[in-house]
Amino acid sequence: MKIRQSNYELMRIVSMLLIVLYHILSHGQVLHNTTGVMHLIVIFLLCITMVHVNSFVMLTGYFNYNKTFSIKKFFKTFNMMWFYQVAIIIVLTICGYDIISGKYQ
């Protein structure tokens, strides 16, 4: 029987959420659209959330260090990634977002 390590799983979930926040702040042009104190708060949040990419990678490695590589799992993950990429592009195009220029029409 395998014992669940809920503290590491919680850290992984928090890391995922903070990685999403990091992407929103950095790629969502939040940093470029703020000034003054709010600009400093966004920079502080970027510094805090940047660390969680490394912690997520280390935790994933910790949970997978003794597992064997499976080509089936690799293609399952690869297909899921392509599905979401295409689905997001379709939704953005329907909503009027120009993928090339990065602006709404």
Residue frames as a rotation matrix with the C-alpha (Angstrom) as fourth column:
MET 1
0.581 0.814 0.000 0.00
0.814 -0.581 0.000 0.00
0.000 0.000 -1.000 0.00
LYS 2
-0.380 -0.708 0.595 1.31
0.708 -0.637 -0.306 3.40
0.595 0.305 0.743 -0.96
ILE 3
-0.011 0.320 -0.947 1.14
0.863 -0.476 -0.171 6.19
-0.505 -0.819 -0.271 1.60
ARG 4
0.521 0.274 0.808 -0.12
0.696 -0.684 -0.217 9.50
0.493 0.676 -0.548 0.23
GLN 5
-0.471 -0.697 -0.540 2.12
0.850 -0.523 -0.067 12.47
-0.236 -0.491 0.839 0.83
SER 6
0.457 0.844 0.282 -0.53
0.887 -0.456 -0.074 15.16
0.066 0.284 -0.957 0.87
ASN 7
0.472 -0.331 -0.817 1.88
0.209 -0.858 0.469 17.91
-0.856 -0.392 -0.336 1.90
TYR 8
-0.672 -0.740 0.024 3.87
0.154 -0.108 0.982 17.45
-0.724 0.664 0.187 -1.34
GLU 9
-0.386 0.621 0.683 0.68
0.920 0.204 0.335 17.17
0.069 0.757 -0.650 -3.37
LEU 10
0.655 0.604 -0.455 -0.57
0.663 -0.748 -0.040 20.44
-0.364 -0.275 -0.890 -1.85
MET 11
-0.012 -0.753 -0.658 2.73
-0.007 -0.658 0.753 22.10
-1.000 0.013 0.003 -2.70
ARG 12
-0.783 -0.242 0.573 2.39
0.512 0.272 0.815 20.85
-0.353 0.931 -0.089 -6.26
ILE 13
0.150 0.924 0.351 -1.13
0.985 -0.169 0.024 22.28
0.081 0.343 -0.936 -6.56
VAL 14
0.655 0.031 -0.755 -0.05
0.311 -0.921 0.233 25.64
-0.688 -0.388 -0.613 -5.14
SER 15
-0.441 -0.884 -0.153 2.92
0.111 -0.223 0.969 25.65
-0.890 0.410 0.197 -7.51
MET 16
-0.523 0.318 0.791 0.62
0.851 0.242 0.465 25.04
-0.044 0.917 -0.397 -10.49
LEU 17
0.583 0.809 -0.077 -1.65
0.808 -0.587 -0.041 27.89
-0.079 -0.038 -0.996 -9.47
LEU 18
0.461 -0.481 -0.746 1.28
0.052 -0.824 0.564 30.26
-0.886 -0.298 -0.355 -8.99
ILE 19
-0.663 -0.630 0.405 2.72
0.421 0.133 0.897 29.25
-0.619 0.765 0.177 -12.37
VAL 20
-0.018 0.747 0.664 -0.60
0.984 -0.104 0.144 30.21
0.177 0.656 -0.734 -13.96
LEU 21
0.795 0.272 -0.543 -0.48
0.442 -0.872 0.210 33.52
-0.416 -0.407 -0.813 -12.09
TYR 22
-0.143 -0.937 -0.318 3.08
0.152 -0.339 0.929 34.06
-0.978 0.084 0.191 -13.33
HIS 23
-0.648 -0.075 0.758 1.99
0.740 0.174 0.650 33.49
-0.180 0.982 -0.057 -16.92
ILE 24
0.468 0.862 0.192 -0.93
0.877 -0.480 0.014 35.88
0.105 0.162 -0.981 -16.51
LEU 25
0.676 -0.241 -0.696 1.34
0.202 -0.848 0.490 38.58
-0.708 -0.471 -0.525 -15.10
SER 26
-0.316 -0.936 -0.159 4.19
0.042 -0.181 0.983 38.15
-0.948 0.303 0.097 -17.56
HIS 27
-0.844 -0.026 0.535 2.43
0.515 0.240 0.823 37.24
-0.150 0.970 -0.189 -20.82
GLY 28
0.140 0.987 0.084 -0.76
0.990 -0.138 -0.033 39.16
-0.021 0.088 -0.996 -20.12
GLN 29
-0.281 -0.387 0.878 1.05
0.527 -0.827 -0.196 42.51
0.802 0.408 0.436 -20.34
VAL 30
0.739 0.547 -0.395 0.08
0.606 -0.281 0.745 43.34
0.296 -0.789 -0.538 -16.76
LEU 31
0.077 -0.818 -0.569 3.59
0.852 -0.243 0.464 44.60
-0.518 -0.521 0.679 -16.02
HIS 32
-0.758 -0.419 0.500 3.53
0.644 -0.605 0.468 47.04
0.107 0.676 0.729 -18.95
ASN 33
-0.124 0.825 0.551 0.10
0.376 -0.475 0.796 48.42
0.918 0.305 -0.251 -18.10
THR 34
0.716 0.352 -0.602 0.78
0.676 -0.138 0.724 49.36
0.171 -0.926 -0.337 -14.47
THR 35
-0.024 -0.711 0.702 2.56
0.104 -0.701 -0.706 52.30
0.994 0.056 0.091 -12.88
GLY 36
0.075 0.008 0.997 3.58
-0.797 -0.600 0.064 53.44
0.599 -0.800 -0.038 -9.42
VAL 37
-0.322 -0.150 0.935 2.96
-0.868 0.441 -0.229 51.23
-0.378 -0.885 -0.272 -6.43
MET 38
0.695 0.654 0.300 0.93
-0.455 0.722 -0.521 48.74
-0.557 0.226 0.799 -8.45
HIS 39
0.643 -0.557 -0.525 3.92
-0.492 0.226 -0.841 48.27
0.587 0.799 -0.129 -10.77
LEU 40
-0.401 -0.823 0.403 6.12
-0.838 0.152 -0.524 47.42
0.370 -0.547 -0.751 -7.77
ILE 41
0.027 0.508 0.861 3.51
-0.725 0.603 -0.333 44.95
-0.688 -0.615 0.385 -6.47
VAL 42
0.922 0.310 -0.233 3.40
-0.378 0.584 -0.719 43.21
-0.087 0.751 0.655 -9.87
ILE 43
0.174 -0.939 -0.296 7.22
-0.620 0.129 -0.774 42.96
0.765 0.318 -0.560 -9.94
PHE 44
-0.453 -0.289 0.843 7.17
-0.879 0.299 -0.370 41.51
-0.145 -0.909 -0.390 -6.43
LEU 45
0.470 0.715 0.517 4.53
-0.554 0.695 -0.459 38.95
-0.688 -0.071 0.722 -7.45
LEU 46
0.782 -0.259 -0.567 6.58
-0.466 0.361 -0.808 38.01
0.414 0.896 0.162 -10.51
CYS 47
-0.277 -0.952 0.132 9.62
-0.778 0.142 -0.611 37.37
0.563 -0.272 -0.780 -8.31
ILE 48
-0.305 0.238 0.922 7.60
-0.787 0.483 -0.385 35.24
-0.537 -0.843 0.040 -5.89
THR 49
0.669 0.707 0.230 5.84
-0.448 0.630 -0.634 33.18
-0.593 0.321 0.738 -8.56
MET 50
0.426 -0.576 -0.698 8.96
-0.806 0.109 -0.582 32.58
0.411 0.810 -0.417 -10.68
VAL 51
-0.524 -0.682 0.510 10.37
-0.847 0.476 -0.235 30.22
-0.083 -0.555 -0.828 -8.04
HIS 52
0.082 0.677 0.731 7.42
-0.581 0.629 -0.517 27.86
-0.810 -0.382 0.445 -8.31
VAL 53
0.681 0.038 -0.731 8.38
-0.685 0.387 -0.618 26.62
0.259 0.921 0.289 -11.77
ASN 54
-0.341 -0.906 -0.250 11.52
-0.654 0.420 -0.629 25.09
0.675 -0.051 -0.736 -10.28
SER 55
-0.614 0.141 0.777 9.67
-0.678 0.410 -0.611 23.65
-0.404 -0.901 -0.156 -7.29
PHE 56
0.531 0.848 -0.002 7.07
-0.696 0.435 -0.571 22.05
-0.483 0.304 0.821 -9.57
VAL 57
0.434 -0.455 -0.777 9.79
-0.630 0.463 -0.623 20.44
0.643 0.761 -0.086 -11.69
MET 58
-0.653 -0.728 0.210 11.59
-0.642 0.384 -0.664 19.13
0.403 -0.568 -0.718 -8.60
LEU 59
-0.277 0.628 0.727 8.39
-0.699 0.388 -0.601 17.70
-0.659 -0.675 0.332 -7.11
THR 60
0.720 0.523 -0.457 7.47
-0.689 0.459 -0.560 16.04
-0.083 0.718 0.691 -10.40
GLY 61
0.008 -0.814 -0.580 10.92
-0.596 0.462 -0.657 14.49
0.803 0.351 -0.481 -10.54
TYR 62
-0.690 -0.238 0.684 10.58
-0.722 0.302 -0.623 13.33
-0.059 -0.923 -0.380 -6.92
PHE 63
0.158 0.853 0.497 7.28
-0.664 0.464 -0.586 11.57
-0.730 -0.237 0.640 -7.64
ASN 64
0.908 0.269 -0.322 8.53
-0.415 0.473 -0.777 10.01
-0.057 0.839 0.541 -10.90
TYR 65
0.093 -0.994 -0.060 12.12
-0.990 -0.099 0.096 9.03
-0.101 0.051 -0.994 -10.08
ASN 66
-0.643 -0.376 0.668 11.49
-0.410 0.905 0.115 5.29
-0.647 -0.200 -0.736 -9.81
LYS 67
0.470 0.852 0.230 8.90
-0.140 0.329 -0.934 4.94
-0.871 0.407 0.275 -12.58
THR 68
-0.431 -0.594 0.679 9.76
0.560 0.414 0.718 3.46
-0.708 0.690 0.154 -15.95
PHE 69
-0.616 0.142 -0.774 9.39
-0.558 -0.773 0.302 5.40
-0.556 0.618 0.556 -19.18
SER 70
-0.196 0.636 0.747 6.36
0.563 0.697 -0.445 4.46
-0.803 0.333 -0.494 -21.25
ILE 71
-0.977 -0.164 0.136 5.98
0.198 -0.459 0.866 5.49
-0.079 0.873 0.481 -24.87
LYS 72
-0.242 0.966 0.095 2.20
0.813 0.149 0.562 5.14
0.529 0.213 -0.822 -24.44
LYS 73
0.336 0.316 -0.887 2.17
0.826 -0.552 0.116 7.73
-0.453 -0.771 -0.447 -21.63
PHE 74
-0.626 -0.652 -0.428 4.41
0.321 -0.715 0.621 10.01
-0.711 0.251 0.657 -23.70
PHE 75
-0.887 0.309 0.343 2.04
0.300 -0.178 0.937 9.99
0.350 0.934 0.065 -26.68
LYS 76
0.089 0.938 -0.335 -0.99
0.955 0.016 0.298 10.36
0.285 -0.346 -0.894 -24.41
THR 77
0.111 -0.144 -0.983 0.53
0.597 -0.781 0.182 13.54
-0.795 -0.607 -0.001 -22.92
PHE 78
-0.863 -0.497 -0.092 1.65
0.197 -0.498 0.844 14.75
-0.465 0.711 0.528 -26.36
ASN 79
-0.582 0.719 0.379 -1.84
0.625 0.097 0.775 14.27
0.521 0.688 -0.506 -27.85
MET 80
0.317 0.688 -0.653 -3.46
0.941 -0.312 0.128 16.02
-0.115 -0.655 -0.747 -24.89
MET 81
-0.297 -0.523 -0.799 -1.10
0.390 -0.830 0.398 18.98
-0.871 -0.193 0.451 -25.33
TRP 82
-0.981 -0.074 0.181 -1.91
0.195 -0.291 0.937 19.29
-0.016 0.954 0.300 -29.04
PHE 83
-0.202 0.978 0.047 -5.65
0.883 0.161 0.440 18.99
0.423 0.130 -0.897 -28.37
TYR 84
0.359 0.341 -0.869 -5.64
0.782 -0.618 0.081 21.86
-0.509 -0.708 -0.489 -25.88
GLN 85
-0.612 -0.638 -0.467 -3.40
0.236 -0.712 0.661 23.99
-0.754 0.294 0.587 -28.09
VAL 86
-0.872 0.344 0.348 -5.73
0.354 -0.047 0.934 23.60
0.338 0.938 -0.081 -31.07
ALA 87
0.057 0.955 -0.291 -8.85
0.958 0.030 0.286 24.06
0.282 -0.295 -0.913 -28.91
ILE 88
0.069 -0.094 -0.993 -7.51
0.609 -0.785 0.116 27.30
-0.790 -0.613 0.003 -27.40
ILE 89
-0.896 -0.416 -0.156 -6.57
0.114 -0.556 0.823 28.65
-0.429 0.720 0.546 -30.85
ILE 90
-0.583 0.753 0.304 -10.07
0.615 0.165 0.771 27.85
0.530 0.637 -0.560 -32.16
VAL 91
0.279 0.708 -0.649 -11.77
0.956 -0.268 0.118 29.52
-0.090 -0.653 -0.752 -29.17
LEU 92
-0.238 -0.447 -0.863 -9.58
0.379 -0.860 0.341 32.62
-0.894 -0.246 0.374 -29.46
THR 93
-0.978 -0.103 0.179 -10.22
0.200 -0.264 0.943 32.86
-0.049 0.959 0.279 -33.20
ILE 94
-0.211 0.974 0.077 -13.99
0.841 0.141 0.523 32.58
0.499 0.175 -0.849 -32.67
CYS 95
0.369 0.324 -0.871 -13.77
0.826 -0.545 0.147 35.33
-0.427 -0.774 -0.468 -30.03
GLY 96
0.944 0.058 0.326 -12.06
0.251 -0.767 -0.590 37.62
0.216 0.639 -0.738 -32.54
TYR 97
0.589 -0.803 -0.092 -8.47
-0.265 -0.300 0.916 37.39
-0.763 -0.516 -0.390 -31.29
ASP 98
0.823 -0.397 -0.407 -5.81
-0.417 0.067 -0.907 37.63
0.387 0.915 -0.110 -33.99
ILE 99
0.877 -0.480 -0.024 -3.21
0.398 0.697 0.596 35.00
-0.269 -0.532 0.802 -33.13
ILE 100
0.269 -0.824 0.499 -0.49
0.852 -0.038 -0.522 36.57
0.449 0.565 0.692 -35.30
SER 101
-0.125 -0.311 0.942 -0.65
0.035 -0.950 -0.309 40.14
0.992 -0.006 0.130 -33.99
GLY 102
-0.655 -0.097 -0.749 -1.89
0.698 0.302 -0.649 39.30
0.289 -0.948 -0.131 -30.50
LYS 103
-0.916 0.382 -0.124 -4.77
-0.304 -0.862 -0.405 41.80
-0.262 -0.333 0.906 -30.62
TYR 104
-0.247 0.923 0.296 -8.53
0.554 0.385 -0.738 41.64
-0.795 -0.018 -0.607 -30.68
GLN 105
-0.852 -0.014 0.524 -10.18
0.499 -0.330 0.802 42.64
0.162 0.944 0.288 -33.95
